[in-house]
Amino acid sequence: MTSEGLAREALALPGILVDPLDRTAAATIGGMVRDGWGGPDTCHALYVAMPHLESGGMSIILTGREDDYPPGILTVDIDSPGMLGLH
């Protein structure tokens, strides 16, 4: 299967949501890529996880590598008490 075919298959899965980017978001993500925070896909996910005035809230990234994320990203250790049913 080609990369394009694989991408279409992945996007057809239930529960997949692709957040559109406006000019501000695209410029911010480009800067994040330039600054070495990852590729466009990773930086897109990081941008979406950041607080935005229009959403009024903030997403949380559940991870085992909290130190890998830039300042301003809310991360929670995947092994924290209460996460994923752990107590």
C-alpha positions as a Markdown table, in Angstrom:
| # | Residue | x | y | z |
|---|---|---|---|---|
| 1 | Met | 0.0 | 0.0 | 0.0 |
| 2 | Thr | 1.3 | 3.5 | -0.8 |
| 3 | Ser | 1.7 | 6.2 | 1.8 |
| 4 | Glu | -1.2 | 8.0 | 0.4 |
| 5 | Gly | -3.4 | 4.9 | 0.6 |
| 6 | Leu | -2.2 | 4.3 | 4.2 |
| 7 | Ala | -3.1 | 7.9 | 5.1 |
| 8 | Arg | -6.6 | 7.5 | 3.7 |
| 9 | Glu | -7.1 | 4.3 | 5.6 |
| 10 | Ala | -6.0 | 6.0 | 8.9 |
| 11 | Leu | -8.2 | 9.0 | 8.3 |
| 12 | Ala | -11.2 | 6.8 | 7.7 |
| 13 | Leu | -10.9 | 5.2 | 11.2 |
| 14 | Pro | -13.7 | 6.2 | 13.6 |
| 15 | Gly | -12.7 | 8.8 | 16.1 |
| 16 | Ile | -10.0 | 10.5 | 13.9 |
| 17 | Leu | -10.2 | 14.3 | 14.0 |
| 18 | Val | -7.8 | 16.5 | 12.0 |
| 19 | Asp | -7.7 | 20.0 | 13.3 |
| 20 | Pro | -7.5 | 22.6 | 10.6 |
| 21 | Leu | -4.7 | 25.3 | 10.8 |
| 22 | Asp | -5.2 | 29.0 | 10.3 |
| 23 | Arg | -2.2 | 31.2 | 9.4 |
| 24 | Thr | -1.3 | 31.8 | 13.0 |
| 25 | Ala | -1.3 | 28.1 | 13.7 |
| 26 | Ala | 0.7 | 27.3 | 10.6 |
| 27 | Ala | 3.3 | 29.9 | 11.5 |
| 28 | Thr | 3.5 | 28.7 | 15.1 |
| 29 | Ile | 3.9 | 25.0 | 14.0 |
| 30 | Gly | 6.5 | 26.0 | 11.4 |
| 31 | Gly | 8.5 | 27.7 | 14.2 |
| 32 | Met | 8.2 | 24.7 | 16.4 |
| 33 | Val | 9.5 | 22.4 | 13.7 |
| 34 | Arg | 12.4 | 24.9 | 13.0 |
| 35 | Asp | 13.2 | 24.9 | 16.7 |
| 36 | Gly | 13.5 | 21.2 | 16.8 |
| 37 | Trp | 10.4 | 20.1 | 18.7 |
| 38 | Gly | 9.7 | 17.4 | 16.0 |
| 39 | Gly | 8.2 | 17.0 | 12.6 |
| 40 | Pro | 5.1 | 18.7 | 11.3 |
| 41 | Asp | 2.9 | 15.9 | 12.6 |
| 42 | Thr | 4.3 | 16.1 | 16.2 |
| 43 | Cys | 4.3 | 19.9 | 16.2 |
| 44 | His | 0.7 | 19.9 | 15.0 |
| 45 | Ala | -0.3 | 17.7 | 17.9 |
| 46 | Leu | 1.6 | 19.9 | 20.3 |
| 47 | Tyr | 0.0 | 23.0 | 19.0 |
| 48 | Val | -3.5 | 21.5 | 19.4 |
| 49 | Ala | -2.6 | 20.6 | 23.0 |
| 50 | Met | -1.7 | 24.2 | 23.8 |
| 51 | Pro | -4.3 | 26.5 | 25.4 |
| 52 | His | -6.2 | 28.7 | 22.9 |
| 53 | Leu | -8.5 | 31.6 | 23.6 |
| 54 | Glu | -11.2 | 30.3 | 21.3 |
| 55 | Ser | -11.4 | 26.9 | 23.1 |
| 56 | Gly | -11.3 | 28.2 | 26.6 |
| 57 | Gly | -9.5 | 25.1 | 27.8 |
| 58 | Met | -6.4 | 23.1 | 27.5 |
| 59 | Ser | -5.7 | 19.5 | 26.3 |
| 60 | Ile | -3.5 | 17.2 | 28.3 |
| 61 | Ile | -0.9 | 15.0 | 26.8 |
| 62 | Leu | -0.6 | 11.7 | 28.7 |
| 63 | Thr | 3.0 | 10.6 | 28.3 |
| 64 | Gly | 5.9 | 8.7 | 29.9 |
| 65 | Arg | 8.3 | 11.4 | 28.8 |
| 66 | Glu | 7.1 | 14.7 | 30.3 |
| 67 | Asp | 10.5 | 16.4 | 29.8 |
| 68 | Asp | 10.3 | 16.0 | 26.0 |
| 69 | Tyr | 7.6 | 18.7 | 25.7 |
| 70 | Pro | 8.1 | 22.5 | 25.5 |
| 71 | Pro | 7.0 | 24.9 | 28.2 |
| 72 | Gly | 3.3 | 25.6 | 28.1 |
| 73 | Ile | 2.2 | 22.1 | 27.2 |
| 74 | Leu | 0.3 | 20.3 | 30.0 |
| 75 | Thr | 1.6 | 16.8 | 30.4 |
| 76 | Val | 0.8 | 14.1 | 32.9 |
| 77 | Asp | 2.9 | 11.1 | 33.5 |
| 78 | Ile | 1.2 | 7.9 | 32.2 |
| 79 | Asp | 2.3 | 6.1 | 35.4 |
| 80 | Ser | 0.8 | 8.7 | 37.8 |
| 81 | Pro | -1.7 | 7.4 | 40.4 |
| 82 | Gly | -5.2 | 7.3 | 38.9 |
| 83 | Met | -4.0 | 7.3 | 35.3 |
| 84 | Leu | -5.2 | 4.4 | 33.2 |
| 85 | Gly | -6.7 | 2.7 | 36.2 |
| 86 | Leu | -3.5 | 2.7 | 38.2 |
| 87 | His | -3.8 | 3.5 | 41.9 |
